[in-house]
Amino acid sequence: MKYQLNGHQVGLTLGILFGLLNIGMALLFRAGFNQETMMGGRFQGMMIGAGLSLTGIVISFICGYIVGWLFTVIWNWLDKRK
């Protein structure tokens, strides 16, 4: 069977998922969760502000979109070869 995926839809889905995971991490940091534990102590004493959190969320969304789009391209290519 031919299962063609839409790259834009899969990219948006994974982009939103990656972004939501990053929002969750930012909220944990804001709530005072130990940043040293989550980041291995590399950024000890560094305050993560709203700007840096927003940048991380945007980058996570973009990376998720790219991963989803690449997955779709590979999936559709492999499906055509059958």
Gaussian input, Z-matrix of N, CA and C with variables (Angstrom, degrees):
# hf/3-21g

backbone

0 1
 N
 C     1     B1
 C     2     B2     1     A1
 N     3     B3     2     A2     1     D1
 C     4     B4     3     A3     2     D2
 C     5     B5     4     A4     3     D3
 N     6     B6     5     A5     4     D4
 C     7     B7     6     A6     5     D5
 C     8     B8     7     A7     6     D6
 N     9     B9     8     A8     7     D7
 C    10    B10     9     A9     8     D8
 C    11    B11    10    A10     9     D9
 N    12    B12    11    A11    10    D10
 C    13    B13    12    A12    11    D11
 C    14    B14    13    A13    12    D12
 N    15    B15    14    A14    13    D13
 C    16    B16    15    A15    14    D14
 C    17    B17    16    A16    15    D15
 N    18    B18    17    A17    16    D16
 C    19    B19    18    A18    17    D17
 C    20    B20    19    A19    18    D18
 N    21    B21    20    A20    19    D19
 C    22    B22    21    A21    20    D20
 C    23    B23    22    A22    21    D21
 N    24    B24    23    A23    22    D22
 C    25    B25    24    A24    23    D23
 C    26    B26    25    A25    24    D24
 N    27    B27    26    A26    25    D25
 C    28    B28    27    A27    26    D26
 C    29    B29    28    A28    27    D27
 N    30    B30    29    A29    28    D28
 C    31    B31    30    A30    29    D29
 C    32    B32    31    A31    30    D30
 N    33    B33    32    A32    31    D31
 C    34    B34    33    A33    32    D32
 C    35    B35    34    A34    33    D33
 N    36    B36    35    A35    34    D34
 C    37    B37    36    A36    35    D35
 C    38    B38    37    A37    36    D36
 N    39    B39    38    A38    37    D37
 C    40    B40    39    A39    38    D38
 C    41    B41    40    A40    39    D39
 N    42    B42    41    A41    40    D40
 C    43    B43    42    A42    41    D41
 C    44    B44    43    A43    42    D42
 N    45    B45    44    A44    43    D43
 C    46    B46    45    A45    44    D44
 C    47    B47    46    A46    45    D45
 N    48    B48    47    A47    46    D46
 C    49    B49    48    A48    47    D47
 C    50    B50    49    A49    48    D48
 N    51    B51    50    A50    49    D49
 C    52    B52    51    A51    50    D50
 C    53    B53    52    A52    51    D51
 N    54    B54    53    A53    52    D52
 C    55    B55    54    A54    53    D53
 C    56    B56    55    A55    54    D54
 N    57    B57    56    A56    55    D55
 C    58    B58    57    A57    56    D56
 C    59    B59    58    A58    57    D57
 N    60    B60    59    A59    58    D58
 C    61    B61    60    A60    59    D59
 C    62    B62    61    A61    60    D60
 N    63    B63    62    A62    61    D61
 C    64    B64    63    A63    62    D62
 C    65    B65    64    A64    63    D63
 N    66    B66    65    A65    64    D64
 C    67    B67    66    A66    65    D65
 C    68    B68    67    A67    66    D66
 N    69    B69    68    A68    67    D67
 C    70    B70    69    A69    68    D68
 C    71    B71    70    A70    69    D69
 N    72    B72    71    A71    70    D70
 C    73    B73    72    A72    71    D71
 C    74    B74    73    A73    72    D72
 N    75    B75    74    A74    73    D73
 C    76    B76    75    A75    74    D74
 C    77    B77    76    A76    75    D75
 N    78    B78    77    A77    76    D76
 C    79    B79    78    A78    77    D77
 C    80    B80    79    A79    78    D78
 N    81    B81    80    A80    79    D79
 C    82    B82    81    A81    80    D80
 C    83    B83    82    A82    81    D81
 N    84    B84    83    A83    82    D82
 C    85    B85    84    A84    83    D83
 C    86    B86    85    A85    84    D84
 N    87    B87    86    A86    85    D85
 C    88    B88    87    A87    86    D86
 C    89    B89    88    A88    87    D87
 N    90    B90    89    A89    88    D88
 C    91    B91    90    A90    89    D89
 C    92    B92    91    A91    90    D90
 N    93    B93    92    A92    91    D91
 C    94    B94    93    A93    92    D92
 C    95    B95    94    A94    93    D93
 N    96    B96    95    A95    94    D94
 C    97    B97    96    A96    95    D95
 C    98    B98    97    A97    96    D96
 N    99    B99    98    A98    97    D97
 C   100   B100    99    A99    98    D98
 C   101   B101   100   A100    99    D99
 N   102   B102   101   A101   100   D100
 C   103   B103   102   A102   101   D101
 C   104   B104   103   A103   102   D102
 N   105   B105   104   A104   103   D103
 C   106   B106   105   A105   104   D104
 C   107   B107   106   A106   105   D105
 N   108   B108   107   A107   106   D106
 C   109   B109   108   A108   107   D107
 C   110   B110   109   A109   108   D108
 N   111   B111   110   A110   109   D109
 C   112   B112   111   A111   110   D110
 C   113   B113   112   A112   111   D111
 N   114   B114   113   A113   112   D112
 C   115   B115   114   A114   113   D113
 C   116   B116   115   A115   114   D114
 N   117   B117   116   A116   115   D115
 C   118   B118   117   A117   116   D116
 C   119   B119   118   A118   117   D117
 N   120   B120   119   A119   118   D118
 C   121   B121   120   A120   119   D119
 C   122   B122   121   A121   120   D120
 N   123   B123   122   A122   121   D121
 C   124   B124   123   A123   122   D122
 C   125   B125   124   A124   123   D123
 N   126   B126   125   A125   124   D124
 C   127   B127   126   A126   125   D125
 C   128   B128   127   A127   126   D126
 N   129   B129   128   A128   127   D127
 C   130   B130   129   A129   128   D128
 C   131   B131   130   A130   129   D129
 N   132   B132   131   A131   130   D130
 C   133   B133   132   A132   131   D131
 C   134   B134   133   A133   132   D132
 N   135   B135   134   A134   133   D133
 C   136   B136   135   A135   134   D134
 C   137   B137   136   A136   135   D135
 N   138   B138   137   A137   136   D136
 C   139   B139   138   A138   137   D137
 C   140   B140   139   A139   138   D138
 N   141   B141   140   A140   139   D139
 C   142   B142   141   A141   140   D140
 C   143   B143   142   A142   141   D141
 N   144   B144   143   A143   142   D142
 C   145   B145   144   A144   143   D143
 C   146   B146   145   A145   144   D144
 N   147   B147   146   A146   145   D145
 C   148   B148   147   A147   146   D146
 C   149   B149   148   A148   147   D147
 N   150   B150   149   A149   148   D148
 C   151   B151   150   A150   149   D149
 C   152   B152   151   A151   150   D150
 N   153   B153   152   A152   151   D151
 C   154   B154   153   A153   152   D152
 C   155   B155   154   A154   153   D153
 N   156   B156   155   A155   154   D154
 C   157   B157   156   A156   155   D155
 C   158   B158   157   A157   156   D156
 N   159   B159   158   A158   157   D157
 C   160   B160   159   A159   158   D158
 C   161   B161   160   A160   159   D159
 N   162   B162   161   A161   160   D160
 C   163   B163   162   A162   161   D161
 C   164   B164   163   A163   162   D162
 N   165   B165   164   A164   163   D163
 C   166   B166   165   A165   164   D164
 C   167   B167   166   A166   165   D165
 N   168   B168   167   A167   166   D166
 C   169   B169   168   A168   167   D167
 C   170   B170   169   A169   168   D168
 N   171   B171   170   A170   169   D169
 C   172   B172   171   A171   170   D170
 C   173   B173   172   A172   171   D171
 N   174   B174   173   A173   172   D172
 C   175   B175   174   A174   173   D173
 C   176   B176   175   A175   174   D174
 N   177   B177   176   A176   175   D175
 C   178   B178   177   A177   176   D176
 C   179   B179   178   A178   177   D177
 N   180   B180   179   A179   178   D178
 C   181   B181   180   A180   179   D179
 C   182   B182   181   A181   180   D180
 N   183   B183   182   A182   181   D181
 C   184   B184   183   A183   182   D182
 C   185   B185   184   A184   183   D183
 N   186   B186   185   A185   184   D184
 C   187   B187   186   A186   185   D185
 C   188   B188   187   A187   186   D186
 N   189   B189   188   A188   187   D187
 C   190   B190   189   A189   188   D188
 C   191   B191   190   A190   189   D189
 N   192   B192   191   A191   190   D190
 C   193   B193   192   A192   191   D191
 C   194   B194   193   A193   192   D192
 N   195   B195   194   A194   193   D193
 C   196   B196   195   A195   194   D194
 C   197   B197   196   A196   195   D195
 N   198   B198   197   A197   196   D196
 C   199   B199   198   A198   197   D197
 C   200   B200   199   A199   198   D198
 N   201   B201   200   A200   199   D199
 C   202   B202   201   A201   200   D200
 C   203   B203   202   A202   201   D201
 N   204   B204   203   A203   202   D202
 C   205   B205   204   A204   203   D203
 C   206   B206   205   A205   204   D204
 N   207   B207   206   A206   205   D205
 C   208   B208   207   A207   206   D206
 C   209   B209   208   A208   207   D207
 N   210   B210   209   A209   208   D208
 C   211   B211   210   A210   209   D209
 C   212   B212   211   A211   210   D210
 N   213   B213   212   A212   211   D211
 C   214   B214   213   A213   212   D212
 C   215   B215   214   A214   213   D213
 N   216   B216   215   A215   214   D214
 C   217   B217   216   A216   215   D215
 C   218   B218   217   A217   216   D216
 N   219   B219   218   A218   217   D217
 C   220   B220   219   A219   218   D218
 C   221   B221   220   A220   219   D219
 N   222   B222   221   A221   220   D220
 C   223   B223   222   A222   221   D221
 C   224   B224   223   A223   222   D222
 N   225   B225   224   A224   223   D223
 C   226   B226   225   A225   224   D224
 C   227   B227   226   A226   225   D225
 N   228   B228   227   A227   226   D226
 C   229   B229   228   A228   227   D227
 C   230   B230   229   A229   228   D228
 N   231   B231   230   A230   229   D229
 C   232   B232   231   A231   230   D230
 C   233   B233   232   A232   231   D231
 N   234   B234   233   A233   232   D232
 C   235   B235   234   A234   233   D233
 C   236   B236   235   A235   234   D234
 N   237   B237   236   A236   235   D235
 C   238   B238   237   A237   236   D236
 C   239   B239   238   A238   237   D237
 N   240   B240   239   A239   238   D238
 C   241   B241   240   A240   239   D239
 C   242   B242   241   A241   240   D240
 N   243   B243   242   A242   241   D241
 C   244   B244   243   A243   242   D242
 C   245   B245   244   A244   243   D243

   B1=1.4534
   B2=1.5135
   B3=1.2868
   B4=1.4527
   B5=1.5326
   B6=1.3099
   B7=1.4567
   B8=1.5234
   B9=1.2935
   B10=1.4528
   B11=1.5304
   B12=1.3095
   B13=1.4551
   B14=1.5232
   B15=1.3137
   B16=1.4617
   B17=1.5271
   B18=1.3313
   B19=1.4603
   B20=1.5141
   B21=1.3253
   B22=1.4633
   B23=1.5289
   B24=1.3256
   B25=1.4648
   B26=1.5174
   B27=1.3248
   B28=1.4658
   B29=1.5284
   B30=1.3303
   B31=1.4597
   B32=1.5181
   B33=1.3283
   B34=1.4716
   B35=1.5241
   B36=1.3213
   B37=1.4590
   B38=1.5166
   B39=1.3339
   B40=1.4596
   B41=1.5273
   B42=1.3191
   B43=1.4622
   B44=1.5200
   B45=1.3213
   B46=1.4655
   B47=1.5241
   B48=1.3355
   B49=1.4635
   B50=1.5245
   B51=1.3325
   B52=1.4625
   B53=1.5279
   B54=1.3277
   B55=1.4592
   B56=1.5200
   B57=1.3326
   B58=1.4702
   B59=1.5200
   B60=1.3254
   B61=1.4639
   B62=1.5295
   B63=1.3109
   B64=1.4554
   B65=1.5202
   B66=1.3347
   B67=1.4732
   B68=1.5227
   B69=1.3335
   B70=1.4673
   B71=1.5166
   B72=1.3285
   B73=1.4566
   B74=1.5310
   B75=1.3400
   B76=1.4653
   B77=1.5309
   B78=1.3312
   B79=1.4653
   B80=1.5204
   B81=1.3286
   B82=1.4687
   B83=1.5247
   B84=1.3151
   B85=1.4613
   B86=1.5198
   B87=1.3326
   B88=1.4666
   B89=1.5236
   B90=1.3351
   B91=1.4590
   B92=1.5246
   B93=1.3392
   B94=1.4538
   B95=1.5122
   B96=1.3270
   B97=1.4583
   B98=1.5197
   B99=1.2854
   B100=1.4540
   B101=1.5228
   B102=1.3223
   B103=1.4620
   B104=1.5210
   B105=1.3020
   B106=1.4639
   B107=1.5202
   B108=1.3143
   B109=1.4550
   B110=1.5216
   B111=1.3291
   B112=1.4544
   B113=1.5188
   B114=1.3157
   B115=1.4586
   B116=1.5221
   B117=1.2911
   B118=1.4484
   B119=1.5195
   B120=1.3159
   B121=1.4483
   B122=1.5221
   B123=1.3191
   B124=1.4666
   B125=1.5194
   B126=1.3247
   B127=1.4648
   B128=1.5226
   B129=1.2986
   B130=1.4517
   B131=1.5234
   B132=1.3160
   B133=1.4441
   B134=1.5117
   B135=1.3135
   B136=1.4668
   B137=1.5224
   B138=1.2990
   B139=1.4594
   B140=1.5260
   B141=1.2999
   B142=1.4589
   B143=1.5173
   B144=1.3239
   B145=1.4523
   B146=1.5208
   B147=1.3242
   B148=1.4616
   B149=1.5272
   B150=1.3171
   B151=1.4619
   B152=1.5160
   B153=1.3329
   B154=1.4615
   B155=1.5284
   B156=1.3253
   B157=1.4696
   B158=1.5194
   B159=1.3240
   B160=1.4622
   B161=1.5257
   B162=1.3232
   B163=1.4630
   B164=1.5253
   B165=1.3058
   B166=1.4613
   B167=1.5167
   B168=1.3278
   B169=1.4625
   B170=1.5251
   B171=1.3245
   B172=1.4699
   B173=1.5268
   B174=1.3173
   B175=1.4668
   B176=1.5218
   B177=1.3275
   B178=1.4663
   B179=1.5185
   B180=1.3315
   B181=1.4591
   B182=1.5268
   B183=1.3303
   B184=1.4708
   B185=1.5328
   B186=1.3123
   B187=1.4732
   B188=1.5238
   B189=1.3196
   B190=1.4634
   B191=1.5157
   B192=1.3299
   B193=1.4671
   B194=1.5256
   B195=1.3098
   B196=1.4683
   B197=1.5258
   B198=1.3227
   B199=1.4675
   B200=1.5307
   B201=1.3220
   B202=1.4588
   B203=1.5172
   B204=1.3213
   B205=1.4671
   B206=1.5254
   B207=1.3409
   B208=1.4652
   B209=1.5211
   B210=1.3194
   B211=1.4573
   B212=1.5214
   B213=1.3313
   B214=1.4609
   B215=1.5272
   B216=1.3189
   B217=1.4672
   B218=1.5259
   B219=1.3243
   B220=1.4681
   B221=1.5233
   B222=1.3297
   B223=1.4677
   B224=1.5251
   B225=1.3185
   B226=1.4634
   B227=1.5261
   B228=1.3368
   B229=1.4619
   B230=1.5290
   B231=1.3417
   B232=1.4620
   B233=1.5314
   B234=1.3161
   B235=1.4649
   B236=1.5237
   B237=1.3300
   B238=1.4627
   B239=1.5149
   B240=1.3315
   B241=1.4499
   B242=1.5222
   B243=1.3137
   B244=1.4734
   B245=1.5001
   A1=110.03
   A2=114.66
   A3=120.69
   A4=109.50
   A5=115.32
   A6=121.52
   A7=107.96
   A8=117.65
   A9=122.20
   A10=109.24
   A11=115.58
   A12=120.79
   A13=109.83
   A14=115.87
   A15=122.12
   A16=108.10
   A17=116.55
   A18=121.28
   A19=113.66
   A20=116.60
   A21=119.85
   A22=110.79
   A23=117.47
   A24=120.61
   A25=111.85
   A26=116.74
   A27=119.81
   A28=109.92
   A29=117.07
   A30=120.52
   A31=112.33
   A32=116.32
   A33=119.50
   A34=111.28
   A35=116.92
   A36=120.27
   A37=111.23
   A38=116.81
   A39=119.08
   A40=111.83
   A41=117.38
   A42=120.11
   A43=111.65
   A44=116.23
   A45=120.51
   A46=110.72
   A47=117.07
   A48=120.56
   A49=110.90
   A50=117.44
   A51=120.47
   A52=110.73
   A53=117.09
   A54=121.09
   A55=112.24
   A56=116.59
   A57=120.44
   A58=111.38
   A59=117.01
   A60=119.41
   A61=110.85
   A62=117.10
   A63=120.73
   A64=111.15
   A65=117.20
   A66=120.47
   A67=109.94
   A68=116.18
   A69=120.15
   A70=111.82
   A71=116.45
   A72=120.38
   A73=110.78
   A74=116.92
   A75=120.37
   A76=110.67
   A77=116.94
   A78=120.04
   A79=111.69
   A80=116.88
   A81=119.45
   A82=110.86
   A83=116.95
   A84=120.35
   A85=110.94
   A86=116.76
   A87=121.25
   A88=111.13
   A89=116.54
   A90=120.73
   A91=111.81
   A92=116.31
   A93=119.40
   A94=113.95
   A95=117.48
   A96=119.57
   A97=108.38
   A98=116.54
   A99=122.20
   A100=111.72
   A101=116.72
   A102=121.65
   A103=111.57
   A104=116.53
   A105=119.94
   A106=111.01
   A107=117.45
   A108=120.72
   A109=110.83
   A110=117.94
   A111=120.80
   A112=112.60
   A113=118.19
   A114=120.49
   A115=112.00
   A116=117.89
   A117=121.33
   A118=114.94
   A119=118.68
   A120=122.24
   A121=114.72
   A122=118.55
   A123=120.67
   A124=112.36
   A125=117.43
   A126=121.36
   A127=110.21
   A128=116.25
   A129=121.10
   A130=110.25
   A131=116.00
   A132=122.56
   A133=114.69
   A134=117.70
   A135=120.63
   A136=109.77
   A137=116.43
   A138=120.49
   A139=109.26
   A140=115.56
   A141=120.65
   A142=107.33
   A143=116.07
   A144=121.69
   A145=112.12
   A146=114.96
   A147=121.21
   A148=111.47
   A149=117.47
   A150=120.73
   A151=112.13
   A152=116.02
   A153=120.25
   A154=110.75
   A155=116.56
   A156=120.11
   A157=111.03
   A158=117.14
   A159=120.93
   A160=110.75
   A161=116.84
   A162=120.41
   A163=110.57
   A164=117.39
   A165=121.55
   A166=112.52
   A167=116.30
   A168=120.73
   A169=110.24
   A170=116.69
   A171=120.88
   A172=110.74
   A173=117.07
   A174=120.55
   A175=110.48
   A176=117.42
   A177=120.65
   A178=111.13
   A179=117.26
   A180=120.88
   A181=110.41
   A182=116.20
   A183=120.21
   A184=110.32
   A185=117.42
   A186=120.35
   A187=111.10
   A188=117.29
   A189=120.49
   A190=112.28
   A191=116.23
   A192=120.29
   A193=110.13
   A194=116.72
   A195=120.52
   A196=110.70
   A197=117.59
   A198=121.07
   A199=110.14
   A200=117.88
   A201=121.24
   A202=112.43
   A203=116.48
   A204=120.43
   A205=110.65
   A206=117.10
   A207=120.29
   A208=111.55
   A209=117.12
   A210=120.82
   A211=110.69
   A212=116.21
   A213=120.57
   A214=111.41
   A215=117.04
   A216=120.67
   A217=110.13
   A218=116.90
   A219=120.29
   A220=110.57
   A221=117.48
   A222=121.46
   A223=110.95
   A224=117.01
   A225=120.72
   A226=111.39
   A227=117.22
   A228=120.20
   A229=110.99
   A230=115.99
   A231=119.34
   A232=111.42
   A233=116.88
   A234=120.08
   A235=111.28
   A236=117.93
   A237=121.37
   A238=111.46
   A239=117.66
   A240=121.41
   A241=112.96
   A242=118.50
   A243=121.28
   A244=111.29
   D1=152.37
   D2=178.55
   D3=-100.22
   D4=118.48
   D5=176.53
   D6=-117.41
   D7=93.68
   D8=179.29
   D9=-88.54
   D10=126.56
   D11=178.59
   D12=-97.97
   D13=151.16
   D14=176.66
   D15=-93.00
   D16=116.36
   D17=-176.37
   D18=-60.11
   D19=-37.21
   D20=-179.28
   D21=-66.82
   D22=-43.26
   D23=-178.89
   D24=-67.25
   D25=-44.25
   D26=179.15
   D27=-66.51
   D28=-40.59
   D29=178.02
   D30=-61.69
   D31=-44.45
   D32=178.07
   D33=-64.11
   D34=-40.50
   D35=-179.66
   D36=-61.64
   D37=-49.48
   D38=179.36
   D39=-70.04
   D40=-34.65
   D41=176.80
   D42=-61.50
   D43=-44.25
   D44=178.17
   D45=-65.35
   D46=-41.52
   D47=178.74
   D48=-62.03
   D49=-47.76
   D50=178.49
   D51=-61.91
   D52=-41.51
   D53=178.75
   D54=-62.77
   D55=-42.46
   D56=178.78
   D57=-64.58
   D58=-38.85
   D59=176.94
   D60=-63.29
   D61=-38.73
   D62=178.47
   D63=-69.66
   D64=-36.46
   D65=175.32
   D66=-61.76
   D67=-42.07
   D68=177.86
   D69=-60.22
   D70=-42.66
   D71=178.57
   D72=-65.34
   D73=-41.42
   D74=178.72
   D75=-63.04
   D76=-39.65
   D77=178.28
   D78=-66.26
   D79=-36.74
   D80=175.96
   D81=-63.14
   D82=-41.65
   D83=177.39
   D84=-63.22
   D85=-43.56
   D86=179.65
   D87=-63.63
   D88=-32.08
   D89=-179.39
   D90=-77.99
   D91=-3.71
   D92=176.87
   D93=96.48
   D94=10.56
   D95=176.64
   D96=-61.54
   D97=144.37
   D98=-173.16
   D99=-63.80
   D100=108.13
   D101=179.92
   D102=-66.74
   D103=-30.37
   D104=-178.94
   D105=-65.15
   D106=-35.29
   D107=179.53
   D108=-69.47
   D109=-43.71
   D110=-176.25
   D111=-74.50
   D112=-28.25
   D113=-175.86
   D114=-112.41
   D115=15.43
   D116=175.03
   D117=68.37
   D118=20.62
   D119=177.22
   D120=75.22
   D121=5.47
   D122=-178.12
   D123=-69.30
   D124=-27.86
   D125=-176.70
   D126=-114.26
   D127=42.60
   D128=-175.73
   D129=-60.99
   D130=126.17
   D131=178.28
   D132=82.96
   D133=-3.16
   D134=-179.57
   D135=-81.32
   D136=127.96
   D137=177.20
   D138=-87.42
   D139=129.69
   D140=178.24
   D141=-98.45
   D142=108.34
   D143=-176.50
   D144=-87.78
   D145=-177.76
   D146=-177.95
   D147=-65.40
   D148=-38.61
   D149=-179.53
   D150=-63.98
   D151=-44.24
   D152=179.11
   D153=-67.61
   D154=-37.77
   D155=177.23
   D156=-63.97
   D157=-43.81
   D158=179.48
   D159=-64.49
   D160=-40.08
   D161=177.28
   D162=-61.22
   D163=-42.97
   D164=178.11
   D165=-63.06
   D166=-38.81
   D167=179.32
   D168=-65.89
   D169=-44.26
   D170=179.67
   D171=-64.31
   D172=-44.48
   D173=179.08
   D174=-63.55
   D175=-40.14
   D176=177.71
   D177=-62.60
   D178=-41.60
   D179=178.52
   D180=-62.18
   D181=-46.05
   D182=-178.81
   D183=-63.17
   D184=-44.10
   D185=178.24
   D186=-62.78
   D187=-41.49
   D188=177.49
   D189=-62.68
   D190=-39.71
   D191=178.29
   D192=-63.99
   D193=-44.73
   D194=-179.84
   D195=-63.42
   D196=-44.45
   D197=178.65
   D198=-61.08
   D199=-43.90
   D200=179.18
   D201=-64.44
   D202=-41.24
   D203=179.60
   D204=-66.48
   D205=-43.49
   D206=177.89
   D207=-63.99
   D208=-40.45
   D209=176.40
   D210=-58.34
   D211=-42.91
   D212=-179.63
   D213=-65.08
   D214=-42.77
   D215=179.04
   D216=-60.63
   D217=-46.39
   D218=179.99
   D219=-65.86
   D220=-44.02
   D221=179.32
   D222=-58.49
   D223=-49.65
   D224=-178.45
   D225=-65.49
   D226=-36.36
   D227=178.30
   D228=-65.81
   D229=-44.66
   D230=178.82
   D231=-66.77
   D232=-34.39
   D233=-179.59
   D234=-69.05
   D235=-32.14
   D236=177.69
   D237=-69.27
   D238=-29.60
   D239=-176.60
   D240=-73.16
   D241=-17.19
   D242=-178.87
   D243=-66.70

